[in-house]
Amino acid sequence: MWKKLWPAVGLTLVVAIGVAALRYGAQSVAAFGNEVRVAAEVSYPEPVVAENGFSVEVIVDGRPVPEYAARGRRYIEAFENAEYELRIHNPLGTRVAVALAVDGLNTIDAKHTSAWDAHKWVIAPYGTIHIRGWQMSSANARRFYFTTERDSYAARLGQTANLGVISAVFFRERQPITITPIVPRPQSREDQKSRRAPEAGTSEAPSTAGNSSADKSARAESYPGPDDESAATGIGRSVRNDVQWVKMDLDSRPAGEVTIRYEYRASLVRLGIIPREYRRPDVLDRREGAKGFEPKYCPEP
């Protein structure tokens, strides 16, 4: 059983192979032992970012930000200093736990781990949750907002290798299963011979594990420092967000994954995601103003 965090007021968190519950937005979810109650859900238009039915939307001023599909990825435009939240939907009839990272940092504990080891948010069957910020305690979170790399929460923590990305990995709750014991068959003489210990005089290849750290350091590339032109996510004002931890047994294979890249408009133009704007006169206006004659003679060539 994995320990997870569940929002007490309507949202669920999962802690590394575990889940937490939280209350965010219009939908309320609460955990009572093994029972989960979900309030009537608000109907939303078709999500813009989805995989296997799972969806993640970036919400600014109550509306989802339009997405652009390019280079095999999904992009959105970041708006400097604008607060945003993430609306995440579970299309399944079972609970799921979602590992959610912004700029490479887990939104629950700000750690950078694998999705499986990460603390997670719990979403009720067919449920939708709203994650508005970094969870700072069992009762409070601090809002997400678009800012520069230098001002970002990740930069303050010295973790700037994964700025500009929002990642969500979903894990389905495992259903109880019955395992039928298998009676081993008697071993034949051939099986016994194949499992003999290695003969004396044989040796294994020398281990190189001790030099792995040195090798990684030697191969490590130097990344440019954070700048004031690229988008990242800051740590904003404090808001109330009550959560509680619950236990869940999760399927180790992800049920879905959604990744969103975000950049300011100028960067999206440079990447070719958004076309550059060219000012040109309106052709129809010119044609509507055309005349057949002018009161003049033909000009000299």
HELIX and SHEET records of a PDB file:
HELIX    1   1 TYR A  153  ARG A  156  1                                   4    
HELIX    2   2 ARG A  189  SER A  194  1                                   6    
HELIX    3   3 ALA A  209  ASN A  211  5                                   3    
HELIX    4   4 SER A  212  ARG A  219  1                                   8    
HELIX    5   5 ARG A  265  ARG A  270  1                                   6    
HELIX    6   6 VAL A  283  GLU A  288  1                                   6    
SHEET    1   A 5 TRP A   2  PRO A   7  0                                        
SHEET    2   A 5 VAL A 243  MET A 248 -1                                        
SHEET    3   A 5 VAL A  19  LEU A  22 -1                                        
SHEET    4   A 5 LYS A 120  ILE A 123  1                                        
SHEET    5   A 5 LEU A  13  VAL A  14 -1                                        
SHEET    1   B 6 TRP A   2  PRO A   7  0                                        
SHEET    2   B 6 VAL A 243  MET A 248 -1                                        
SHEET    3   B 6 VAL A  19  LEU A  22 -1                                        
SHEET    4   B 6 LYS A 120  ILE A 123  1                                        
SHEET    5   B 6 VAL A  96  VAL A 102 -1                                        
SHEET    6   B 6 LEU A 105  ASN A 106 -1                                        
SHEET    1   C 9 TRP A   2  PRO A   7  0                                        
SHEET    2   C 9 VAL A 243  MET A 248 -1                                        
SHEET    3   C 9 VAL A  19  LEU A  22 -1                                        
SHEET    4   C 9 LYS A 120  ILE A 123  1                                        
SHEET    5   C 9 VAL A  96  VAL A 102 -1                                        
SHEET    6   C 9 VAL A 165  ARG A 172 -1                                        
SHEET    7   C 9 GLY A 256  GLU A 263 -1                                        
SHEET    8   C 9 ARG A  73  GLU A  77  1                                        
SHEET    9   C 9 GLU A  67  ALA A  70 -1                                        
SHEET    1   D 2 VAL A  29  PHE A  32  0                                        
SHEET    2   D 2 GLU A  35  VAL A  38 -1                                        
SHEET    1   E 3 ALA A  50  GLU A  51  0                                        
SHEET    2   E 3 PHE A  54  VAL A  60 -1                                        
SHEET    3   E 3 ARG A  63  PRO A  64 -1                                        
SHEET    1   F 4 ALA A  50  GLU A  51  0                                        
SHEET    2   F 4 PHE A  54  VAL A  60 -1                                        
SHEET    3   F 4 GLU A  83  HIS A  89 -1                                        
SHEET    4   F 4 THR A 128  ILE A 131 -1                                        
SHEET    1   G 5 ALA A  50  GLU A  51  0                                        
SHEET    2   G 5 PHE A  54  VAL A  60 -1                                        
SHEET    3   G 5 GLU A  83  HIS A  89 -1                                        
SHEET    4   G 5 ASN A 140  THR A 148 -1                                        
SHEET    5   G 5 GLY A 133  GLN A 135 -1                                        
SHEET    1   H 5 ALA A  50  GLU A  51  0                                        
SHEET    2   H 5 PHE A  54  VAL A  60 -1                                        
SHEET    3   H 5 GLU A  83  HIS A  89 -1                                        
SHEET    4   H 5 ASN A 140  THR A 148 -1                                        
SHEET    5   H 5 ALA A 231  ARG A 240 -1                                        
END                                                                             
